[in-house]
Amino acid sequence: MPDDTPRAPRDDRPEESRRVRLSRTFDEDAELYDRARPGYPPELYDDLAEFTGARPGSRVLEIGCGTGQATVPLAGRGFRITAVEAGPDMAAVARRNLAGAAGVEVVTADFESWPLPEDPFDVVLAATAFHWIDPAVRMTKAAEALRPGGALAVVRTQHVSGGTEEFFVEVQRCYERFDPGTTPGTRPPEAAGVDSSDHPREVARNGAFGPPVFRRYERDLTYTTAEYLDLLQTYSGHRALPDAARNGLLGCVRGLIDGSYDGRVTKRYLIELAVAHRR
């Protein structure tokens, strides 16, 4: 099942260019993104505060806040937040969602080119956004944004085996028919088999942080047909398809859910929190 992780390019344009193009698709319908994208489990925020040492009044820099799925709960904990979001429409929805929240600022900018303020942050957070930031910049700039001992918190989300398992097997026929980038026979991985070693390797190569600590959460969410199609239309890979292919894919998925699953499917998410402290 395709997700939001940038895949290898299908043409001869550089991977960097493809990553940027895909990242811009989220701003095409910010209201849909805000409505359809799930937030994060409450226990993640408890662990985030424990692992980073953040408390009310701590200064948090959030990279790629989207429409505020993580920002709103963090603001409710009394953190002072600067949220940087590249998409102007996404940032506008985030500001609306955070209206009245004290000590929160949403900045419309690319993190890579945004000038860091003089005062360092206690926490830098990227919630399902770090992989969209230029790999040549993200670790170094995150370290520069933090005080010594401050924490980089990276949240990653992946679809894994579980929920309505047979649906996610059958739906691959829709993807193989309408999305030429689909690897035949793709299956969601077991949560226990998901390899997260790439992030610790990146942290170690950078050298500015100690080794990260991890916490994982599994979560099942049930969607009606309409809700699930809305969710799919917030994924970059789906949005990047030609209109005819995307419409054919969504129609195929709709027919499968309505025809074989009584109009409801359950999707299992694996959510991972990794926290590393600046040396």
Summary of the structure (lengths in Angstrom):
residues: 279
radius of gyration: 18.9
end to end distance: 38.2
largest distance: 57.7
contacts: 871
relative contact order: 0.17
helix: 41%
strand: 23%
